[in-house]
């Protein structure tokens, strides 16, 4: 018995939906498109076509990648803590730089100010650059969930 084109199209759509769902689940575990595509036997071009044609899928991909990144970050932090417990000095140093203000990167700026309290254009540029750098570091901490 031959299937009608309509039932074939419905079966294809169901298969594609299942493949997309599997792709999203794998991205939550391994947030690397190439790795997931190879694991599932789906071409990267197919994945990017799905993204191009399906706005909802694109949103779900972004969310899945973020979930995956958080998972890998948790795993990495767990390994780092294990290394600290094993007295690995590189791990200890890394942990302290990222989590303790005394050991973090510091920015020190020295400049002379006129008696009237105003800044020269050069001094103002230095202050703006310092504030920009401080803001950049603060943003990095917020992105990392700290």
PyMOL commands that set and color helices and strands:
alter all, ss='L'
color gray80, all
select helices_A, chain A and resi 5-29+33-40+44-53+55-85+89-99+121-143
alter helices_A, ss='H'
color red, helices_A
deselect
rebuild
show_as cartoon
